[in-house]
């Protein structure tokens, strides 16, 4: 499990597995990206982070408030080739990102202003190891009717690890087999399914994918059993 303590001590070059040198961001690049994102912060309003994947069940950072929210204009897609963390270069998996179109329901976290930089530095260390996301300010509709501006990590389609084909038939075999220092790719998928079910949320892109991955793993277990 990715913990706060692990992240604070982690050397990004080695902690997540072997990452190709050309893809790895330096501390300076992460700091510059964070500064540029904060420079675009709207009206100095509270900073909300939109969690649509593992941030939902394992945020690691501190927050003053958590609320369900819907982001319009973006949808979940396993469109990021995973060569570290829960995959390897020789057996890559797929990681979740946001692609344009549709909508996504997830969790919004309001960060404490007095610890803002500290918490965001930790978040950047987790999400921007290779700079594969574009931190984007988006309007979010919270379940209680409020509308807030939140930061969401959307896929950078220009990134070398971006994969345009994220249909279940293509990616299920990858997710079923991939694993790395942080665990299996399939466990990430199942944790996402479990979290959404627990909260009564639904994402139709997951149903077919989860079923395919489970069947592939069962078939594998039957063969080795």
PEFENDA-V517529 format. One record per helix or strand of 3 or more residues. SS is the DSSP state (@ for helix, = for strand). FROM is the first residue (numbers start at 0). TO is the last residue. Records with the same first field share a line. If there is no record, write none. Layout:
# PEFENDA-V517529
SS = FROM-TO  FROM-TO
This chain:
# PEFENDA-V517529
@ = 3-8  26-38  41-43  53-56  112-126  167-176  184-197  203-223
= = 47-50  64-81  92-109  132-141  146-154
